[in-house]
Amino acid sequence: MLLLPFTVQTVADLRGEKRFVSLDIFKDIVYTPFVRESRMVESSAKLNDAWFAARESIAGGGEVGESLEGVVSALSDLEAVALSVNGYAELDTAESDYKLLKLADTLVTALEDEPETFKTVDSTLKAVVAEFGHFSVWRAISGIKHYGVWTSRYLRAFENKVEDENALVLAFRPKYQLAVWNVFNDPGEKVVLGAGEGRWLFYRQDVEFLVQPSPLDVRSAKLDNPIQAILKFRDQLKAKGVELLVVITPGKPSIYPERLTGIDGLKLAGHGKVILDSLTKLGLNTVDLYTPLLSAKADDAKLGALYLDDDTHWTPRGAELAAGEIAKKVNAMVDAGQVNIGEPSMDYVVSDSLADRMGDIGEMSGLNKFNVFKAQQVTGHVVSPFKDDFRKSKILILGDSFSRIYQTDSPVNAGWIAHFAKNISRPVSSIVSDGGASTLVREKLARKAGVLKGKKLLIWEFVERDLRFGAEGWKTIEF
């Protein structure tokens, strides 16, 4: 029985066109690390040639952005090779090699706006070429030792890949999931079925965030401390003349615990609100969305709910309420002289637009292929003429999927970002990373540090569950 999945997958691999997954482990021990070394040498040589050509072009009066295109491309190719240690493990962000590559990426991206950093860019790229430009047997062996099959990071990723691609699983899992749903009303391991009116779906991580210890609890000592990371980011921005405004988005069960438990009138003192209050006491600029969202539930019967039935995210009504609260806080900061975002300069108009939302939690269940959960139609309010304006805006927004929904997906320009811009009558710009607003979006910003030029306010939005479950944790990012 134990050999059955392996045997079925082996036969499927041999008969099909897909790679022989069962041999990946052996290939990653004896082959992949050494091929990686050869490719890094080749990529480093291309980077060296591209940088030499760019220096010649810039010295000859060429436009910096165009001169650097080859360097950016070559550096990107080197990063793609170096950061993938083998087929299943990525280079840890704490490694010095990772930090060197990301530093080079950041400096090259910012060079056009900061020509005075030319010497630093030159020395950093030379360091990159020196580090990766030679074949290192020791580095290959070290990669096998620290990122190979004997490590949890490798085995976990391999296990997930096998589960997703195994022929036996692909053949029987959907039917098994449907049978479990029909018999036990179990929507799957990532989903919690609500007990209240309408049987909403909840994302399990949203629920686990509420029932597990706070990220600041001694029992969570192995986690990165989000408050320390936020304070560090605040200080980094202040050094660049930019104020930080923190927006913690409540998870769906924090606002609708009665829909989760079936207990009317239930109120939760969630970790998210406690951490938000702690940030406020520490002197950070914050926006409380918990209180107004909880109060607004009183109008659900007339105006509709604030969150979607089978989705982690809010409805257009919830997004617009958040936009109003954030705009109110920004206006208060302006009135208090904390930040100068310029005078109102934009006139926006709003028009209704229908959109069908197939809930992301329903998709996670794997049951949508059987049409168990239906699309939910919502009315979005499209803001025109809205666009991200990095050149004119004094406000930069960092966010996650709560900043993306309705904004860059249907009906487009109807998310909280567009409505916030309408409420303050000013242009804004944004960088959004689904599920990565704790660390990944700051890494994006670090690689595009030039976008902070001219900015006076940075609004950082992230969902409360990221305080515990944020991708890559809450690492310190150097700018």
N, C-alpha and C positions, 0 to 999 in steps of 0.2 A: 504493500500500500504506500509506503514512504517513497518508493521509486517510481510510482505511477505518474505523478506530475512531470518528473524529470524525463521519463521515457516518452510520454506523449509529446512534450515540448521538443525533444530531440528528433522524433519522427517528423513533427510539423516543420522544424527548421530545415531538415534535410530535403523535405519535399517542396518547400516554399522558396521564395526569393529573399526573405529576410535573413539577417545575419544569424549565425549560430550562437545564440545567447548563452547557451550552456557552457561554452568555452571562454566566455569573457574573463572569468576569474584567472584562468591560466594565461591568457593573453596579457592581462594587466600585470602579471608577475614577471614574465620573461621578455615581453615585446614592447608594450606601450610606453613605459618610462624611457626607454632608449630611443624610440622613435621621436618622443617628445623632445629629447635633448637635441637630436639632429634638426628638428623643425625650428627650435628656438635659435640655433646657430644661424640657420638660413634667414629667419625673420629678423634677427639682430643685424645681419649684414645688409638687408634691405633697408632697415631703419637708419643705419649709418650712412648709406648712400643717399637716402631721401633727405636726411638732415644736412649733409654736405651740400646737396643741390639747393636746399632751402636757404642756407646761409649765403651761398653765392648769389641767389636771386634777390634776397633782401639787401645784401651789400650793393647790388647793382640798381637799387631803387624799385624793385618789384613790390607789388602789393602783398602785405604780410599774410593775409588770409589765404590768398591763392597760393603763395609760396609754401605754406604749411600743409596744404591738402595731402601731399604725398607722405609727409611725416605723420599726420593724423592717421592715415590709412595703414601705414607700416606699423605704427605703434599699436593700433587696434588689432592687427593680425598677430603681433607678438603676444599681446595680452590674452587673446583667445587660446593660443597654444600654451602659454605658461600657467594660466590660471586653472586649466583642466589637467590635473596631475595624471589622471587615468580616465577610464570610461565612466566612472561613477563618483569620483571624489574631486571636489574643487579645493584649490589652495586656500588655506585658512587666512582670514583677513588680518590676523595678528602676525603673520609671517613677514619678515623683513623684505622678501622678494615682492610680496603683494603690495606693501607700502611704497616700495620704490617705483613700481609700475604705475600705481595710482597717483603718486606725486608727479611723475613725468607727464601723465595724462592731464592732470590739473594745470600744470605750468604751461604746457603747449597750448591748451585751450585758451588760457588767459593771456598769452603772449601778444595777441593782436591789440588788446586793450591796455596792456602793461608792458610796453617795449623796454622799460628799464630793467625787466627781469631777464633780458636776453642771456646774460652771462650765467645766470642760475640755470636757465633752461639748457644751455650748452653743456654745463658740467653735469647736470642730471642725466641728460641723454647719453653722454659719454659713459657715465656710471652704469646705465642700463645696458649699453652695448658690451661693456667690460664684464658685467655680471652674467649675461646670457649668451654672449658671443662665442663661448667655447664649450666643447662637449665635456660634460662632467659626469664621470661614472659614479662618483660619490653622491652627487645630487640625485641621480637616478635611483641608486640603492636607498638613499634616505627617503625618497618618495615612496618606494615600495614598503619601507619599514613603517612610515608614519601615515600613509594614506592607502595602504594595501588591504588585502582581503582580511587581515587579522584585526582591522580597526572597525569600530562600530559604525563610523560614518560611511565606510565602504559597504559593509554588509547591509545596513539599513537601506541605502540607495539601491543596491542590487536586489534586495528583497522586494522593494516597491516596483522595480522594473519587471521582475519576474511575475509579480502579481498582476501587473497591468497588461503584460504581453503573453502570459502563458495560455496556450491554446485550450487547455482543459478549463481554465478559469473563464476565458472569454466565451466558451461554449455553454457553460452551466451557470455562471454567476448571475446573469440577468434573470434567468428563470427562477433561480433560488431566491433572489431578492424579491421578485414578484410574489412568490409563494409565501415568503415570510411576511410581506406586507398584507396579503389577503387573509392570512391566518391570525397574525399577531399584531397587525397595525404597526409594525416596526419599519421605519423609513430608512434605516441604515446607520452605520457607526458614526457618521459625521453630522447626523441630523437628530433633533429632538422634536417629537410631536407634541404640540401644545395640548393642554387639557381644557382650555376655555372655549369661548364662543368661536365657532368657525374653524377650530383645530388648526391654528397657525403652525408653521414650521419655524424652528429656531436652529441656528448654527450651534453645534455642540461647544465650540470654543467660547462663544459668547456666554453660554451657561456655565461652563467650567471656570471662566474668569470670576464669576460671582461666588461660586461655592468653594474654590480653592483659596489658600491663604493669600493675603495681599502681597504684591511684589515687594513691599517694604517690610514684610514680616520676617523674623529670624529664620523661619522655616523655608524662606525663599532666598536664602543667602547665596545660592549658586547662580541666581539670576543677576543680570546687570541692573544697576540701580538707575531707574528712569529719571529720578529727580536730579541726580548728579549730572547725567547726560544733558538734561534740559538746561540746567544752570550753566554748564560749560558752553553750550550752544549760544545761550543768551549773552555770555561774556564775549564770545568770538564775534558775534554780530555787533555788539556795542563798540568793539575795537574798530569796526568798519563804519561806524556811524549809523547803524541800523537798529531800530527797536524791534523786539520780539513780542508777538501776541500768541499765546497758546490757546488752542481750541481742542478740548477733548470731546469727541462725539460719543454720546451714550449708546451702548449696544441695545438692541431691540428688547431683550428681557429686562433691562434696567428700567425701561419706560413702561413696558407692558408685562409685569410679573404675573398679573392675574390671567393673562392669556396663556402663560406657560404652565401655571399651577392649577388654574381653575378656582383659585381662592379670591373672591371679590374683596376689593379694598386693601389688598396686600401691598405693603410698602417695603422697599429694600434700602438699607444703608450700604450702598455698593462701594467697592474699592475705588472706582473711578472718581466719584464725587469727593471722597476723602482725600485722594491725591491731588485733585484739582484745588481743593481748599488749602492743602499744604503749600502748593505752588503760590497761591495768592498771598498766604501769610509770609512767604519768603520774598515777597516784593515783585513777583513776576506779573506781567499783564496777562490776564486770563479772561475767558468768556465762559460763563456758566450756561450750558444748554440744558442741563438736567431740570432745573426749576421751571423754565418756560415750557418745555416739552411735556412735563408731567401735568402742568396746569392746563395746557391746551387740549388734553385728552377729554376734558369736559364737553368739548364741541365736536367730538368724533361723530356722534349720531347725525349731526347736521352737515359737517364739512368733510367727513371721511377720516380714516385713521392716519396716523403720522408715519407708520412703517408699512411696508408691503407684506402681503399675506405669507408668501413662500420665499421671501428674499431677506437677506441680512440688512438691506438698506431702507432708508426712509422714502416716503412718497414725495411727490413734488411739494405737497403742503408742508411736510417736515423740513425739506430742504430750504424752502422760502422762509420758514420761521427762523431757521438757523441763520440765514443770510441777514435777516432783520436784526437779530441779536448781535451779530458780529459787527454790522454797520453801526449799531448804537454804541458799542464799545469804542470803535475807531473814532467816531465823532466826539465821544467824551474825551479821548486821548488828545484829539486835535484842540478841543476847547480848553483843555488843561495845559496846553503848550508842551505836551510830551513829545509830539511828533508833528512834522510839517509835511503834509502830503499834497501841497499845492491847492489851488482853488478848484471848485467844481468846473469841469470843462466838457462834459459829455451829456448828451441828451439821448436817452434810450426809450424805445417803445416796446410794448409787450403784446404778444399774440398767442392765442390758444393753439395747442397742437396735441393730438392724440398719439399715444405710443403704447405698444404691447410689451409688457415686461414678463419674460419667462424667468421665474425666480431662480436665483443662483443656488439656494438651498435645495430646491426641487431637483436641480441638475446634479447636485452632489449626491443625492440619494440613488441615482442611477435608474430611477423609475420613470423618468420622463419619456423614455423610449417606448413605454407602454401607455403613454398619455394619462398617467395617474394624476398629475398636477397640471393645471391649465394656466395659460398666460393670463395676466391681470392687466386690464386696460386702465391707463391713467391719463389724466389731462395735464400736460406740461405747459408752462407759460414761457414761450421763447422770447429772449431779450435780443433786440436788434438796435443798432449794428454792433454786436459784441465780437471781439477777438482778443487773444492774448497779445498785449502790446509791451514787449520787453524794453523798447526804446523810450517810450513816453511815460510809462507807469512808474510811480514811486512806491508801489506796493507789490510785493512778491508773495505768492501763496504757495506753500508746500502742503500737499495733501495725499490722501489715499483714495480708495474707490468711492468713498462718500463725497469726494470732490469731483470724481469722474462721472458718476451717475447723472444722467440727463444733460451733462455738460458736453462731453465728447461722444456719447452714444445717444440714441434716440430719446427725445426729439431734438437734441443738440442745442447748446446755449440756453438751456432751461434749468441748469443746476444752480447750486447755491452761489457759486463763484460769479456767474453772470448776474444773478439777482443782487448780490452784494455790490457789484460794480454799478448797477442801476441805482441802488439805494444811496450810494455816496457820490454818484454822478462823476466818476473818475475812471480812467483806464486802469486795468490791473493786468498782471501776468502770473503764470502759474507753472509749477512743476509737479506732476502727479505720478505716484508709483503705487499701483494696486497692491495692497497688503504689505507695503514696505515703507510706511511713513515714519517708522521709528529710526531706522538707520539707512536704508537703501536710498531714500529720497534725499537725505543729507549728503550721501556719497555722490548722487547725481549733481547736487548743487556744487560740491567741492570740485567736480570735474568741469563745471561751467561757472566758475567763480566770477567770471566777467559779467554775469547777469545781475550781480549785486550793484553794479555801477549805477549810481543815481537813485538807488532805492533807499527809502527812509523807514519802511515798515515791512517786516516779514511776518505773515500769519501762518502758523504751523498747525494744521488740522490733522488729527489722527484718532482712530476709534479706540475706545477704552481697552478692548481686549489686547491691543498691542502693548500695553503696559506690562503684560506678562508674556504674550505670544508673538511679539513683533519679530518679523524676519530679521535674522542677524542680530537680534537683541538690541541693546542700547549702547553701542560702541561710541567711543570718542572719535570724531572725524576731524582731521587736521585740514585747515584751509590754507 
